[in-house]
Amino acid sequence: MHEISLVRNIFRTLEEEFPYDFGQIRDIYLTVGLLSNVQPIAMENAFQAVLEDEPRYRKTKLKVEVLPILIHCSDCDKNTAVEQYRFVCTFCGKPSKEVIQGEELLIKKVEFED
Protein backbone atom coordinates (compact mmCIF):
# COMPACT_ATOMS: atom_id res chain seq x y z
CA MET A 1 0.00 0.00 0.00
CA HIS A 2 1.86 3.09 -1.25
CA GLU A 3 -0.52 5.42 0.55
CA ILE A 4 1.39 4.98 3.83
CA SER A 5 4.58 6.25 2.22
CA LEU A 6 2.59 9.14 0.72
CA VAL A 7 1.23 10.08 4.14
CA ARG A 8 4.70 9.91 5.67
CA ASN A 9 5.99 12.14 2.85
CA ILE A 10 3.20 14.63 3.51
CA PHE A 11 4.18 14.83 7.18
CA ARG A 12 7.86 15.16 6.25
CA THR A 13 7.07 17.97 3.82
CA LEU A 14 5.02 19.82 6.44
CA GLU A 15 7.71 19.35 9.09
CA GLU A 16 10.25 20.90 6.71
CA GLU A 17 7.94 23.74 5.72
CA PHE A 18 6.70 24.55 9.25
CA PRO A 19 9.47 23.39 11.63
CA TYR A 20 8.39 25.63 14.53
CA ASP A 21 4.63 25.40 14.02
CA PHE A 22 4.33 21.73 13.07
CA GLY A 23 2.85 20.69 16.42
CA GLN A 24 0.06 23.21 15.90
CA ILE A 25 -1.25 21.71 12.63
CA ARG A 26 -4.90 20.77 13.05
CA ASP A 27 -6.15 19.95 9.54
CA ILE A 28 -4.44 18.91 6.32
CA TYR A 29 -6.45 19.35 3.13
CA LEU A 30 -5.43 17.27 0.12
CA THR A 31 -6.57 17.53 -3.46
CA VAL A 32 -6.54 14.16 -5.20
CA GLY A 33 -7.35 13.68 -8.87
CA LEU A 34 -9.06 10.52 -10.08
CA LEU A 35 -6.01 9.72 -12.25
CA SER A 36 -3.48 10.20 -9.43
CA ASN A 37 -3.46 6.49 -8.57
CA VAL A 38 -4.49 7.32 -5.00
CA GLN A 39 -7.65 5.91 -3.45
CA PRO A 40 -9.13 8.40 -0.94
CA ILE A 41 -10.34 5.62 1.39
CA ALA A 42 -6.91 3.96 1.33
CA MET A 43 -5.31 7.36 1.95
CA GLU A 44 -7.49 7.96 5.01
CA ASN A 45 -6.76 4.44 6.31
CA ALA A 46 -3.04 5.01 5.82
CA PHE A 47 -3.33 8.34 7.60
CA GLN A 48 -4.95 6.62 10.60
CA ALA A 49 -2.21 3.96 10.60
CA VAL A 50 0.51 6.63 10.65
CA LEU A 51 -1.29 8.44 13.48
CA GLU A 52 -1.23 5.25 15.54
CA ASP A 53 2.48 4.86 14.87
CA GLU A 54 3.38 8.53 15.44
CA PRO A 55 1.79 9.99 18.61
CA ARG A 56 2.94 13.53 17.83
CA TYR A 57 0.55 13.65 14.84
CA ARG A 58 -2.55 12.44 16.69
CA LYS A 59 -4.29 15.85 16.82
CA THR A 60 -4.12 16.16 13.04
CA LYS A 61 -7.07 15.46 10.74
CA LEU A 62 -6.98 14.69 7.02
CA LYS A 63 -9.54 16.05 4.59
CA VAL A 64 -9.46 14.74 1.02
CA GLU A 65 -11.11 16.47 -1.94
CA VAL A 66 -11.44 14.29 -5.04
CA LEU A 67 -11.22 16.10 -8.37
CA PRO A 68 -12.91 14.73 -11.48
CA ILE A 69 -11.04 14.23 -14.72
CA LEU A 70 -11.36 17.15 -17.13
CA ILE A 71 -10.14 17.20 -20.70
CA HIS A 72 -9.76 20.01 -23.20
CA CYS A 73 -10.98 19.53 -26.73
CA SER A 74 -8.81 21.39 -29.21
CA ASP A 75 -11.41 20.94 -31.98
CA CYS A 76 -14.20 22.88 -30.26
CA ASP A 77 -12.00 24.63 -27.64
CA LYS A 78 -14.13 23.46 -24.69
CA ASN A 79 -13.45 21.62 -21.45
CA THR A 80 -15.50 18.60 -20.51
CA ALA A 81 -15.67 16.08 -17.66
CA VAL A 82 -14.62 12.50 -18.37
CA GLU A 83 -17.24 9.93 -17.46
CA GLN A 84 -16.55 6.21 -17.15
CA TYR A 85 -13.00 6.86 -18.38
CA ARG A 86 -14.22 7.80 -21.86
CA PHE A 87 -11.96 10.64 -22.99
CA VAL A 88 -14.47 12.04 -25.46
CA CYS A 89 -15.68 15.63 -25.73
CA THR A 90 -19.35 15.86 -24.75
CA PHE A 91 -19.82 18.87 -27.06
CA CYS A 92 -18.47 17.59 -30.37
CA GLY A 93 -17.99 13.86 -29.71
CA LYS A 94 -14.31 13.77 -30.65
CA PRO A 95 -11.72 12.01 -28.48
CA SER A 96 -9.16 14.05 -26.57
CA LYS A 97 -6.06 13.08 -24.62
CA GLU A 98 -5.40 16.58 -23.26
CA VAL A 99 -6.04 16.12 -19.52
CA ILE A 100 -6.29 19.46 -17.71
CA GLN A 101 -7.42 18.13 -14.31
CA GLY A 102 -7.42 14.82 -12.53
CA GLU A 103 -3.75 13.94 -12.04
CA GLU A 104 -3.20 16.10 -8.94
CA LEU A 105 -1.95 15.01 -5.55
CA LEU A 106 -1.49 18.28 -3.70
CA ILE A 107 -1.48 19.65 -0.19
CA LYS A 108 -4.12 22.28 -0.78
CA LYS A 109 -4.29 23.88 2.65
CA VAL A 110 -3.04 23.47 6.20
CA GLU A 111 -4.92 24.84 9.21
CA PHE A 112 -3.30 25.50 12.58
CA GLU A 113 -4.72 25.59 16.08
CA ASP A 114 -5.50 29.05 17.40
Secondary structure as UniProt FT lines:
FT   HELIX           3..17
FT   TURN            19..21
FT   HELIX           22..24
FT   STRAND          25..33
FT   TURN            34..35
FT   HELIX           40..53
FT   HELIX           55..57
FT   TURN            58..59
FT   STRAND          61..67
FT   STRAND          70..73
FT   TURN            74..77
FT   STRAND          78..81
FT   TURN            84..85
FT   TURN            90..92
FT   STRAND          99..101
FT   STRAND          105..112
//
